[in-house]
Structures are given as C-alpha cells and as structure tokens.
C-alpha cells in the first residue's frame, strides 16, 4: 500500500507548481485509499482507487462532476487524473479538499427534525440533478432498449434465480407499462447514500462521487436512496419527496418507476456483491425473488 512518502512523490510529479507542506492518510472511502495534502495552493485530497483501477472510471467521475457543477450542484473541484503512476501502479485522482463531515458521520447525532431538514436538502439537490437531461439512455436510444441490455447482462453473470425467463419477462413488462412520454434520459448520480453528502451545521454542502453517473430514468436513483435512507427513516421520505417534486415535478407513473428502480437496484447489487462481498449477495437475490413472486408495481423494501 502507498505511504505518505509515495503520495508526496506522486504530487511532485503531477503538480510540480505547488509546494507540499504535509501529508496524512484519511480514513474514509470504501473503494479507494485517500490522503490529505496541505500545500501552498490549499488543501488537496489524493485518491488511489483500490477496486476499479481503470483510469476511464476516474475520467467519468470528473466528467459527471463537471456537468453537475455547470448546473449549480455543489460539488468538489478536481485538479487532475493521472492514468498510471508507477509508484502506486495505477491511477490517481487529485482534487481540492472540501471541509465538512459526511451525512453518515453525523446522522446518529441528529434529532428527528434535523434529519428531516437534511432529507429536505437531499430532495432539493437530487431534484436539481434530475433536471439535467441527455439525449440517450446510456448507449441506448430508448429506456426499453437500455433496461433490456442491462438485465440481459446482469442475468448472464449469476445463477441465483430459479426462473430467469420469468424474471426477465416481468421486468420487461414493468417497463412497457410506463408512460413513454415521461421516459426522458436524465442524469442520475448512481450512488446516493449518506457517505456521499458533506454537511455543515446539519445542512448539505456538497455532493460527492459522481463516478456512477449516467443518463437513464431518473427514478433509478431511488433504489439506493430508499434502501439506505428511507427504509431506516421513513419519516424523512415525505419531506424529501416534497422538496424533490418542487425542484423536479413527479410524473403520474412515478411510483411504478420507483418500483422498477427497486428491483433493478436489487439485481445490480446482487451481481456487484458476488464479486466484492459474496456474503451480501443472497439478500439482494431474495429481494428480487420477492418482487417477482408478488408482481410489479408494489414497493420493495430492503427488509423483504
């Protein structure tokens, strides 16, 4: 693993115009090792990915963050991406360090009203992200084509389901029932949970980590939101939705879109954890099976 001296050398090569005065490791993040560097140009954060070490992943993160910034979303400023540094044998991301605690760090210390205020902020900022539209659904022209390709790929990577044909057909049917006029390719963050929001005085100040950002149905973001925030704090969902709808009005079929988002989130997480944390994969497979057993257009919760 890189140490402080190695990171100092990385910075010297990547940013020769600045002077580093100190470096310390930061115990944060799940997919990268991080260091804080004090310099004559301000405080920087250095991230060395540990899971996905393809530099294109970092370039996508920077591009998504830039688009969000152009639309007034509070985000961090990235300095540079190093595709491959020999001392870390992989890519490096250097960005400005944004002061603040993550929402996950402070959540347990907040009373219910403060949590609701944070959820209201969350609804506003995610609603504003979802006003950013694109021209295609990822690589597909339609939502139907996008979901078809995604489900085909995910099911090819697991043998956990007893009837993949029935599951595939049920998801396809759920997509076909949506109002096509409301199927607009929208920027989604793709990783919305409390660690990816910085807060100060219990208010959201920054949205982090657009590395999974893409253009698809905007309610795909509700899968992780509901699992990690509102299943545990249902009192916050109404204030979130109120602020969200003010920023980005809800279509008539929004609940059906959220239901679809839940099952696709569960399927995606199942396949993801098969690689990184296999012990968690079965719970997501069970959520998918439960959704199939009771039929679409109903709420799927993380406790199912």
N, C-alpha and C positions, 0 to 999 in steps of 0.2 A: 504494500500500500504506500502511496506517496506520503512523504513527510513535509514539514514546513520548509525545509531547505529546497526540496524539489519544487514545491509550488513557487518559491521565490525565484528560482531559475526559469520556470515557465513564464512568470510575469515579466522578467527581464527580457526574454526573447519576444514575447507577444506585444508588450507595451514599453518599448525602450525609452519613451519620452517621459516616463514617470519614475519617481523615486519611492521605493517601498521602505517604510519605516518599521513595520511589524506585521507578523502573520500568526494567526492562531486558527486551529480547527474549529469548525462549528458542528455541533451535534444536532443536525437537522437533516430532513430529507430521507426518502426511502429508496431512491434509485440512484443516488449519487453521493460521493464524498464532497464535503464543502469546507472552504476556508475563507476567513475574513482577512483582508489585507488593508492595513492603513497606509495610505500613500499621500504624496503631496498634491494629488488631484482628487482627494476624497477617499471614502471607504469603498472598497470593492469586494465583491463576492466571487470566488473562484469555484466552479463546479466541475468535478470529474465524474462522468457517468460510470455506473458500475454494471447496469443491466444492458440497456440498449446502447452499444458503443459505436453505432453508425453515425457519422457526423451529420448525415442528412436529417436525422432526428432533431439535432440541435438547430440546424438551419430552419426547419419547420417551426420549432418553438419560437425562434427570433422573428420569423415572418408573421406568425399568428399574433405575437405580442405587438408587433408594429402596426398591424391592421387595427387591433383593439385601441391602441394609443391614438391612431388617426381619427377614431370615432369617440374620443373623450373618455375612454375607460381608464381608470387609474392603474397603471402597470409599472414595472421596473424598466430601466433603460439598460439595454445590452451593449457592451463595448465591442466584443469580437468573439467569433468562434474559431478555434484552432482545430482543423480537421484531424491532425495527428501530431501529438507532441511525443518525441522519443522518450522523454523521461517518465511519462505516465503510460506510454504505449497505447495511446488512444486520444480521443477528442477532449477538448477543454472549452468551457464556456466562461467568459469573464463579463460581469455585469456590475452596475452600481449596486451598492448595498442599501436596501430600503429598511429604515428603522421601524420597529414595531413587533408585537407578538403575533403569532398566528391565532386565528379564532379558536383552534383546537387547544392552544395553551391556556386561554382564559375562560373557555366555555364553562368549566365546572365551578368557577368562582362567581358566575353571574346569577342574579336572581331571574325570575321568570320575565319580568318586564324588560330587563336588559337583554335577555335572549330574544325577546320579540322585536326589540329595536334592531338587533343585529340581523334578524331574519327579514325585517323590512328593508334594511340596507341591501341585503342579499337579493331580494326580489327586484329592487330598483336597478342594481348594477347588472344582474343577469338579464333582465328585461332589455336593458340598453345594448348589451352584447347581441341579443337576439334580434335587434333591428338591423344588424349588418347582414346583408344578403349577398349571395353569389349567383353564378349562372348555371352551375351543375351540382348534382349531389355527389360530391367526390369525383369519381371518374365516370359517373353515370348521368344520363340526361334526365331520368325520372326517378322518383322515390321508389317506385316498384322495382326498377332495374337495380337500384342501389341495394335495397334490402335483400333481393334475390341473390345477388352476388355475395353479399356478406354472410347470409345464412348458409349458403352452399359451402363457403369456405370454412365457417365455424364447425358445421356438422362433419366435415371431412377430417377434422382434427380431434374428434372424440368418439368413443364407442359407448358412452354412458347412457344413451337413450334407447329404450326398447322399441320405439316405433318412430324412426326419423322421418319417414314419409308423412305420417300424420302430423308431426310437429311442423314440418316444413309447410305442409298444406294449410295448417291453421294460421301460421304467421302470414303466409301469402294472402289468405282470406281476410285477415285483420287489416292488412294494408289496402286491399281492394275496397273495403268499406269506408275508407277515409274520403273526405271531400277533396277531390283533386285540385280544386281552385285554391285551397288553403295549403297545399303541399309546395312550399317555397323553400329552396335551398338557403339555409340560414347558418350563420357562423355559430357553432356550438363549441364550448370550452372543452368538454370531454372528460373532465376530471374534477368535478365540483364536490368538494368536501371541505371540512373546516380547516385542515392544514394548508389549503391553497388560498386563504384570505388573510391578509395582515390587518390588524386592528390597532387603533389608538383611542383611548378613552371610550372603549366599547363600541366604536364605530368603524366600519370597513374603510380602509385607506388604500388598499392595493389588492389587485387580483394577480395571483402568481400562476406560472407553469401552464402556458398555452401549448404545451408540446403535443397534446392530443387533439388540438383544434382542427375542425374540418367543417365542411358545408353539408348539412343534411337537415332532416326535420328537427326543428328547434327543441321539441319535447324529449329528444334523446338525452338531453342534459338532466331531465327529471329522474332518470333511473337511479343515478348515484346520489342525487340530492335527497330523494325520498329514503333510500336505504340508510344513508349515513347521518342525516339530519332529522327529517320529519317523522320517520318511524320511531325515533327515540324522543322527539319533542313535537308531538302532533299539534300542540297549541301554537306553534310558530307557523304552521302551513297557511292558515287563513291570512295572516298579515303579509306573509311572503307573496301569496297569490294576488292580494290586493295591490301591492306595490308593483309586482310584475306586470299585471294587466294594465296598470296606468302607463307604464313605460312601453309595453308591447301587448296590445289587446289580444284576448284569447279568442280563437275561432270556436264555432259551435261544437265541433267534434274534438275539443282539446282533451277531454277525459279518455276518449278512445286512443288518442295519440300517446297519452301518458301510459296507458295500459300496454300498448305496443312497446313503448320505451322500456318498461319494466322487464318484459320477457327478453328483449334483445340485450339489455344490460346483464341480466342473469346468465344468459347464454355466453356472452362475451367474457364475463368474469370467470365462469366455469372453465373456459378454454385457457384463459390467461393464467389462472392458478394451477392448472395442470402442469405448467412449466415451472412456475416460481414458488408456489406453496401448495403442493398437491393435497395437503390435509384440508384445505378450504374449498377445494373444487366441488366435493359432493353436495354441500349445502346449496350451491347455486344450481346444480343439476336438479336438485329436488324442487327448487322454486319453479324451474322450467316445467317439470313434470306436473306440478300442482296447477300451473297456469293451463296446461293442455287439458288436464282432467276436468277442470270446471268450465273451460271455454273462455274465449277472449272477452274483452270489454268489461272486465272487472278488475278491481285493484289488487295488485300483487305486492305483498309486503315482505320485508327481509325476514320476518319471523315465520313465514309459511314453510 
